[in-house]
Amino acid sequence: MRLGILQLNDVRLAFEYREGRGVPLVFMGGVTSTTETWHPVVEGLETDRPIYLVDHRGHGRSSHVANGDYSNWVGQVSDTCAFLERVSGRSVLIGHSQGGIQTFYAAGIKPELVTGLFVEDMSPYFVAHKRHVGNAFIEALTKIGGELREALAGDEQGSKMAARIAAISLGGGMTFGDVRSDDQLQIMADGVLQMDPNIFDNFFAADSLPPYELNEAVSAIQCPVHFAHGIPELGSLFVEDDLDDLRAKGLDATSTKFEGVGHSVHFDALEPFVRDLSAFLERIDR
């Protein structure tokens, strides 16, 4: 993979890419993720399409926002649209968690630039209906912010940050250490140490809501949409009833439920996830 930069007015987006033939694939991860989270997925995909892996603003190699405000999703969705317009062109979007919401709204704003949307364990209803408020997983993520500030103050290395994350409660008697392997915790810790700590102050706030009309976004999307999700008992944030509502609104939507995994399907069920993504790509190519 090679490195690229997209300079926007208020932020510099960093990305990795691989040249190829056909409609590109653009991957966007969740909060705490960097481009590294997608490397195993890309390695498992049998495709010669162009590949783009994007670091969100305030993550990885991308720059921090000068005023420290990451709320309301406008900047993140704008970043996604700008990437489509100026870098990848007409693409298939693959988004996990935060990346799933960004790509969904971007597909509604720039439908002519999105040929397919593959969303991992997220739906736009999660923030539109304020499900993030009081959610145990989101509360756990906010606690990472406090641990990050302490780690930065102490000039800690990634191994200590991994231990900090492992001890954070997810509710129901579970911790991150119970649902993540040591390798996964280390990848997560390395990503967190590259984040702007200000993200944890306002991105998850109760009033941090996308200012877009959800029904308008759904009606504007022209491409097939697929949701790959885990089960609620292990931390999945996807609600299956959302799929019925999206279909009722006219969206060409399908889903795959992965048993035995939670929010991070591509982490916990890599090979089945890659097969599911490959099947989606074959379907939209027909």
C-alpha positions as CSV (number, residue, x, y, z in Angstrom):
1,M,0.0,0.0,0.0
2,R,1.1,3.6,-0.7
3,L,0.4,6.7,1.2
4,G,-1.6,9.7,0.1
5,I,-2.9,13.1,1.5
6,L,-6.0,15.0,0.9
7,Q,-5.7,18.6,2.1
8,L,-9.1,20.2,3.0
9,N,-9.8,23.6,4.4
10,D,-9.7,22.6,8.1
11,V,-8.1,19.2,8.1
12,R,-5.6,17.0,6.3
13,L,-6.9,13.5,5.5
14,A,-4.3,10.7,5.3
15,F,-5.0,7.5,3.4
16,E,-3.4,4.3,2.1
17,Y,-4.1,3.1,-1.4
18,R,-3.4,0.4,-3.9
19,E,-3.9,1.0,-7.6
20,G,-6.0,-1.4,-9.6
21,R,-8.8,-1.8,-12.1
22,G,-12.5,-1.3,-11.8
23,V,-14.7,0.5,-9.3
24,P,-12.6,1.4,-6.2
25,L,-13.3,0.2,-2.6
26,V,-13.1,2.9,0.1
27,F,-12.8,1.7,3.7
28,M,-13.5,3.8,6.7
29,G,-13.2,2.5,10.3
30,G,-14.7,3.2,13.6
31,V,-13.7,5.5,16.5
32,T,-10.2,4.5,17.7
33,S,-9.4,2.7,14.4
34,T,-6.7,3.6,11.9
35,T,-6.1,2.2,8.4
36,E,-4.3,-0.8,10.0
37,T,-7.6,-2.3,11.1
38,W,-8.4,-3.1,7.4
39,H,-5.1,-4.7,6.4
40,P,-6.3,-8.3,7.2
41,V,-9.5,-7.7,5.2
42,V,-7.7,-6.4,2.2
43,E,-5.2,-9.3,2.3
44,G,-8.1,-11.7,2.3
45,L,-10.1,-10.1,-0.5
46,E,-9.4,-11.6,-3.9
47,T,-9.8,-8.5,-6.0
48,D,-7.8,-6.3,-8.3
49,R,-9.9,-3.2,-7.6
50,P,-8.3,0.0,-6.4
51,I,-8.3,0.1,-2.6
52,Y,-8.4,3.2,-0.4
53,L,-8.1,3.0,3.4
54,V,-8.9,6.4,5.1
55,D,-7.9,7.7,8.5
56,H,-10.7,9.9,10.0
57,R,-10.0,13.4,11.1
58,G,-8.2,13.3,14.5
59,H,-7.2,9.6,13.9
60,G,-4.0,8.0,12.7
61,R,-2.0,10.0,10.2
62,S,-4.8,12.5,9.6
63,S,-4.6,15.9,11.3
64,H,-6.4,17.1,14.4
65,V,-9.1,19.7,14.1
66,A,-7.7,23.1,15.3
67,N,-10.7,24.0,17.5
68,G,-11.1,20.5,18.9
69,D,-14.7,20.2,17.9
70,Y,-15.7,16.8,16.5
71,S,-19.4,17.0,17.2
72,N,-22.5,16.8,14.9
73,W,-20.8,14.7,12.1
74,V,-20.8,17.5,9.6
75,G,-17.0,17.5,9.2
76,Q,-16.8,13.7,9.0
77,V,-19.5,13.4,6.4
78,S,-18.0,16.3,4.4
79,D,-14.6,14.6,4.5
80,T,-16.2,11.5,3.0
81,C,-17.9,13.4,0.2
82,A,-14.7,15.3,-0.5
83,F,-12.7,12.1,-0.7
84,L,-15.2,10.7,-3.3
85,E,-15.1,13.9,-5.3
86,R,-11.4,14.5,-5.3
87,V,-9.6,11.1,-4.8
88,S,-11.5,7.9,-5.4
89,G,-14.3,8.9,-7.7
90,R,-17.3,6.6,-8.0
91,S,-16.7,3.9,-5.4
92,V,-18.1,1.2,-3.1
93,L,-18.0,2.5,0.5
94,I,-17.2,0.1,3.4
95,G,-17.8,1.6,6.8
96,H,-17.5,0.3,10.3
97,S,-19.3,2.0,13.2
98,Q,-18.5,5.7,12.9
99,G,-17.4,5.0,9.3
100,G,-20.8,3.3,8.7
101,I,-22.8,6.5,9.6
102,Q,-20.4,8.7,7.6
103,T,-20.7,6.6,4.5
104,F,-24.4,6.3,4.8
105,Y,-25.1,10.0,4.8
106,A,-22.4,10.6,2.2
107,A,-24.2,8.1,-0.1
108,G,-27.3,10.2,0.4
109,I,-25.5,13.5,-0.4
110,K,-23.4,12.1,-3.3
111,P,-25.5,9.2,-4.6
112,E,-24.0,9.5,-8.1
113,L,-20.6,8.6,-6.6
114,V,-21.6,5.5,-4.6
115,T,-22.2,2.2,-6.3
116,G,-22.6,0.1,-3.2
117,L,-22.6,0.6,0.6
118,F,-21.4,-2.0,3.0
119,V,-22.0,-1.1,6.6
120,E,-20.5,-3.1,9.5
121,D,-22.5,-3.2,12.8
122,M,-24.1,0.2,12.5
123,S,-27.2,1.9,11.2
124,P,-28.0,5.6,10.8
125,Y,-30.8,5.2,13.4
126,F,-28.2,4.8,16.1
127,V,-27.5,8.5,16.3
128,A,-30.6,9.8,14.6
129,H,-32.7,8.1,17.4
130,K,-30.1,9.0,20.1
131,R,-29.4,5.3,20.9
132,H,-25.8,6.4,21.7
133,V,-27.1,8.2,24.8
134,G,-26.6,5.9,27.8
135,N,-25.3,3.0,25.7
136,A,-22.8,0.9,27.6
137,F,-20.4,0.6,24.7
138,I,-20.3,4.3,24.0
139,E,-19.8,5.0,27.7
140,A,-16.8,2.6,27.6
141,L,-15.4,4.5,24.6
142,T,-15.7,7.8,26.5
143,K,-13.7,6.3,29.3
144,I,-10.9,5.6,26.9
145,G,-10.5,9.3,26.5
146,G,-9.6,9.7,30.2
147,E,-7.2,6.8,30.0
148,L,-5.6,8.4,26.9
149,R,-5.0,11.7,28.6
150,E,-3.3,9.9,31.5
151,A,-1.2,7.8,29.1
152,L,-0.1,10.9,27.1
153,A,0.8,12.7,30.3
154,G,3.0,9.8,31.3
155,D,4.5,9.3,27.9
156,E,3.3,5.7,28.0
157,Q,4.0,3.1,25.3
158,G,1.3,1.1,23.6
159,S,1.5,-2.0,25.8
160,K,0.4,0.1,28.9
161,M,-2.4,1.7,26.9
162,A,-3.6,-1.8,25.9
163,A,-3.7,-2.8,29.6
164,R,-5.7,0.4,30.4
165,I,-8.2,-0.4,27.6
166,A,-8.5,-4.1,28.7
167,A,-9.7,-3.1,32.1
168,I,-12.5,-0.8,30.9
169,S,-16.0,-2.2,31.6
170,L,-18.5,-2.8,28.8
171,G,-21.3,-3.5,31.2
172,G,-22.9,-6.8,32.0
173,G,-19.7,-7.9,33.8
174,M,-17.6,-7.8,30.6
175,T,-14.5,-5.7,29.9
176,F,-12.7,-5.0,26.7
177,G,-10.2,-7.6,27.8
178,D,-12.9,-10.2,27.8
179,V,-13.9,-9.6,24.2
180,R,-10.5,-8.7,22.6
181,S,-7.4,-10.8,22.1
182,D,-4.1,-9.4,23.2
183,D,-3.2,-8.6,19.6
184,Q,-6.5,-6.8,19.0
185,L,-6.1,-4.8,22.2
186,Q,-2.6,-3.8,21.0
187,I,-3.9,-2.7,17.6
188,M,-6.7,-0.7,19.4
189,A,-4.2,0.9,21.8
190,D,-1.8,1.9,19.0
191,G,-4.8,3.6,17.2
192,V,-6.0,5.3,20.4
193,L,-2.5,6.8,21.1
194,Q,-2.7,8.5,17.7
195,M,-6.1,10.1,18.4
196,D,-6.9,13.7,19.3
197,P,-8.1,13.4,23.0
198,N,-10.7,16.1,22.2
199,I,-12.7,13.6,20.3
200,F,-13.8,12.0,23.5
201,D,-15.0,15.3,24.9
202,N,-17.7,16.1,22.3
203,F,-18.1,13.4,19.6
204,F,-20.2,11.2,21.9
205,A,-22.2,14.0,23.5
206,A,-26.0,13.5,23.7
207,D,-26.5,16.5,21.3
208,S,-23.9,15.3,18.8
209,L,-26.4,14.5,16.1
210,P,-26.1,14.6,12.3
211,P,-28.1,17.6,11.1
212,Y,-29.4,15.7,8.1
213,E,-32.9,14.5,7.5
214,L,-32.7,10.7,7.7
215,N,-35.7,10.0,5.4
216,E,-34.2,12.3,2.8
217,A,-30.9,10.5,2.9
218,V,-32.6,7.1,2.6
219,S,-34.7,8.3,-0.4
220,A,-31.7,9.8,-2.1
221,I,-29.5,6.6,-1.9
222,Q,-29.5,4.8,-5.3
223,C,-27.2,1.9,-4.6
224,P,-27.6,-1.5,-2.8
225,V,-26.9,-1.3,1.0
226,H,-25.7,-4.3,3.0
227,F,-25.4,-4.5,6.8
228,A,-23.0,-7.0,8.4
229,H,-23.6,-7.2,12.2
230,G,-23.1,-9.2,15.3
231,I,-25.4,-10.0,18.2
232,P,-26.6,-7.6,20.9
233,E,-25.5,-9.9,23.7
234,L,-21.9,-9.4,22.7
235,G,-22.1,-5.6,22.0
236,S,-23.6,-5.3,18.6
237,L,-25.1,-1.9,18.0
238,F,-27.3,-2.9,15.0
239,V,-31.0,-3.3,15.5
240,E,-32.6,-5.7,13.1
241,D,-35.9,-3.8,13.0
242,D,-34.0,-1.0,11.3
243,L,-33.6,-3.1,8.2
244,D,-37.4,-3.6,7.8
245,D,-37.9,0.2,8.2
246,L,-35.3,1.0,5.6
247,R,-36.8,-1.5,3.2
248,A,-40.2,0.0,3.8
249,K,-38.8,3.3,2.8
250,G,-37.6,1.8,-0.5
251,L,-34.0,1.1,0.2
252,D,-32.4,-2.0,-1.5
253,A,-31.1,-3.3,1.8
254,T,-29.9,-6.7,2.9
255,S,-28.0,-8.0,6.0
256,T,-26.0,-10.8,7.4
257,K,-26.0,-11.7,11.1
258,F,-22.8,-13.1,12.5
259,E,-23.4,-15.3,15.6
260,G,-20.8,-15.3,18.3
261,V,-19.4,-11.8,17.6
262,G,-20.3,-8.3,18.7
263,H,-19.5,-4.9,17.3
264,S,-16.3,-5.6,15.4
265,V,-17.2,-8.3,13.0
266,H,-14.1,-7.9,10.8
267,F,-11.9,-8.4,13.9
268,D,-13.8,-11.4,15.4
269,A,-14.9,-13.2,12.3
270,L,-12.4,-12.2,9.6
271,E,-12.9,-14.9,7.1
272,P,-16.7,-15.0,7.2
273,F,-16.6,-11.2,7.0
274,V,-14.4,-11.2,3.9
275,R,-16.7,-13.8,2.3
276,D,-19.7,-11.6,3.0
277,L,-18.1,-8.6,1.6
278,S,-17.0,-10.5,-1.5
279,A,-20.5,-11.8,-2.1
280,F,-21.8,-8.2,-1.9
281,L,-19.3,-7.0,-4.4
282,E,-20.3,-9.8,-6.8
283,R,-23.9,-8.9,-6.4
284,I,-23.5,-5.3,-7.2
285,D,-21.3,-6.1,-10.2
286,R,-24.0,-8.2,-11.9
